[in-house]
Amino acid sequence: MPTEHDAETLAALRAIAEQIAAAAPKGWRHAVLRGFATGGSGSGHHGFWYEPEPSGDTGELDLHEALCRVHELERAGERLTIELVVRPNGRFEALTSESLRRPPRSDRTGFTYLLHPGELPAEPADFQPGPADPTQAGDPLRALELLDGYLARRAEILDRTERLPQPLGADEREFLEDRLPVPLPADLRALYGRINGDRRAGLLHGHEWLGLNKVVALSDPADRWWAARDWERLLFRELRYDSRPAGAVRRAVDRPGWLPFAHDTGGAFLAVDMDPGPNGRPGQVIRVGMRHDDGPVYVADSVTSLLQRHVDALADYSYQYRGGELRLFMAEQPEPAEGRELRVEGELRDIPPEVQRLVVANADRVDLAPLRGVPSLLEVELIDCPGADLSALRATPVEVLTAELDSIDLAPLAGHPTLRVLRLTTGRPVDLSPLRDCPRLYGLDLARAEIGDVAVLTELDGVRHLRLNERQWDILREAASHPAGLAAAELSGSPALRHAAAWAETLVDEPDLRYTRSRYEPAGPRASLWRRLRRLRRS
């Protein structure tokens, strides 16, 4: 049986139930709260509603302090799931857990239980080779010349000399640079010998050039708030796209070799990349941070080249000076999202080489032969198609495959070297045994598929995430056990809280979960009846 809440926590949950009941519309049958609270006095919900749905506006119900109080009483860490189902007869059920969570994507229902939150699959970047050309494209002397010329031209336009931070002493610069996980590129290092950032002058296309001490601070993973990697973010977005030019930047959430040195005050950063992909060069400039969830964006092959663009923009009068603000108009790289996604309804023809995500929908039997050799094809979705021969995918670097077919033969995928995530929907039993030899496969979504032999799942030691429906989990538990390396289990559908709690108990001996069914005191006319019933039970 699941562990119940202690008396103090139960009292706090009862108070939430009473708030929900007091605000309920006339004729309600039950209310559902899918809430959570986080460390640092944060809270929210994945859904809160009454059934039947009221016809008018019921107003806002502020449960923030109550949710935070439960978080405090549970002595939770970063995030605590807090869910309640409340009924007008004075009954309610409550569930709290740090490990049991709602799926992060709105198109999925059910629960995710994190058996091992810190055990994440390797990123695609970990499998990419280093640069074919390991030399730096930047030139320290040229970078200094460009900076001097750039500042001089800015002074002419602004009719004043900008006051910029003086460089730190050589010993202090050396001390700070020694604290970096990788050395600075030679051109940026030389520039820090001339100025220590720009003190919000916006020299680099409106970005603030950071002082060296701030660069060191942002090299600490604990300070890279934009680069957090956990199961919630991974399940929300399994794929990291490639930047342009292809293979220049490693496909990752973050790398120790990415050193932010400028930011736009909106959460995006310019960084020097000292750990480039096979077609990149050390010291290249990339854009990371907020609004770059799909992956980093290539900007220039060096800080030297970036400065050259600024000098060229001023020389070509590609700027606007208005209200004391100097704005440059520079030639930008092509939008990384342009042309990388393609949706096809019907027959497949030639696929452009830049396509990274392909959706084929509502087609008769699909001929995937045109996909052979497409160099950047990372994700394929086959939606509502009777069937398809998957053999052509062996000649692609596909990592995420969604197949919604009448029948599915996985034999062509045996030993596929890059496949990482597989989602299947089919009404006919599918043989999973070909997946035994897929070295990078970590994610399986089989909740909408018929499985031939569920026991095969126990042989897939590399699987870290498994999504099944309630019946499939029951069969797996009776036949064997879950995969040995499982870190995140997902239960699809709309299970009741008590069923979710019982399911979590089948995954681990002592699940991180508390579940209680209890009573609250209803408000209004029901209150006197509730008190009489309580007195009868005591007598």
C-alpha angles and dihedrals in degrees: 000000000000118000113261126225121266118251097262095049091044090054090054091049090048089054089055090050090051091050091051093047093047091055095044121124122243114280097020118158101191143341129221127206119187097184139158139187130206137202112273095047097289126144142164143143143242090217142344122187148145125230125252090035109245117245094223136044112286092193129233121312111204109210097156099110092042093052092047089051091056089049089053095047092049090051087226127178124222101331135015124189111223115184130171137179110198127191129194093239091073097264125122139164125210135192129189129180142148092209101043112074143159115258110266095228119082092219092064129072132191130049140303120212117199109214093173110012095183097052104092127166119256116270121245087250090067090065097046118100122238124262119302087217108043095182122104118250093208125095117209096205093046090048091055091048091050093048092051092048092045093051092046093052091046089053090054092051095043092041089227141072114252116234105232129180114272116240119266118250117276093250093050092047090050091049092051095044090053088061093059118100090229132017120267116252112264096249095051090044090055091049091055086057087062103039134003098225125299106273094237095314089131096227095160105065092303094315120126110244104226125227117249093253090057091049088056092048092051091051088070109094089219090064096047095091092165093058101058112143121198139137094271092057093040094053090047092054117016096172131069112197125224118250127226127294088044115251095009096113126038114248103243145119090238142343130200087232093063108093115188111215103164136030138192096222088244098085100273123113140197109224136182111235114219093168103055130173125256094281097041135082131228112264095031117146121242136175119236138162132059118012089025099089091131090062142285121311124228113235110167141341091247145352086257091061091045090055090047089059090053092050091047092050092055092044090052092046088242093151144086125221113194134147092001092303123116114209122187127207108208132175106262131207115259113278105270092221093055111113097349096111125057131180120197127190107198130345121026118231133169112338117214111242093237093062111116101167123041127186119191112187140178095001134141116244103332123230105210095183092110088065094066110117097003095153102210103034104134104156132034127184121190105190126188095344123145095226147328138194105237094198093104090062090070087074094053133074091236114162104173121043125182113186121184100176139142089243132006130205110194095183093102089058095058108130094002103173101214107028109124108160129031126186118184134190117179140133095216123074112268124208110231097186095099088066092068091088101044100114099198101037108127106149131060127176109186100150092116097039136086109236121212099205115008091189089073087075090070089061094057097089093168094061109110100168124043126177118193137155122250094264092050092050089052092051092047092050092050095044100043135308138290121281112291094237097047111141103163123033121190129200113200128207128040105300120180115251092253091052091050090051092049091048092052089054090060091058101053134013095239109022121201093246141109122199128179136174111203147138137263130194110260119223125233126013093349092060096075091048090050091052092049091051091049091052090050091053091051095049 
